[in-house]
Amino acid sequence: MSRFLNVLRSWLVMVSLIAAGNTLQSFRDHGFLSEKLYTASPGLVNGLQARTFGVWTLLSSVIRCLCAIDIRNRTLYHITLFTFFLALAHFLSEVFIYHTAALTIGVMAPLMVASFSIMGMLIGLQYLEVEALSQNKKKN
């Protein structure tokens, strides 16, 4: 496996673990979301919304971790890539469309993680293609 894919796998595990921590924080105290993410409309954040956010974050965490384990699984790889597009779209829409979040470090961090992850995973697709082609050549 290429060095890049190994780095990508490590990145996915790290992002997954951070997301799991955010999940726990969302279930423990919904103030976390109003203080760090949805600072423009903290009154809209309640326990139900925080738990829903936590479940969504947990699902993303599990998908990303599974992709790190089986990075050659194309379907899982594409689903994982989609989780980052979904996160990017969510946070951008909360800032620029719904105005419930401001561009603070709490929002900039997930925007940067999603953006870097999308770039890394798109590059990783090229490495997976090269590996698949070289394995096909070895079989023939």
DAJOFEN-V185993 format. One line per field, one symbol per residue. ss: DSSP state (H for helix, E for strand, C for the rest). A space follows every 10 residues. Layout:
# DAJOFEN-V185993
ss->???
This chain:
# DAJOFEN-V185993
ss->CCHHHHHHHH HHHHHHHHHH HHHHHHHHCC HHHHHHCCHH HHHHCCHHHH HHHHHHHHHH HHHHHHHHHC CCCHHHHHHH HHHHHHHHHH HHHHHHCCCC CCCCHHHHHH HHHHHHHHHH HHHHHHHHHH HHHHHHHHHC
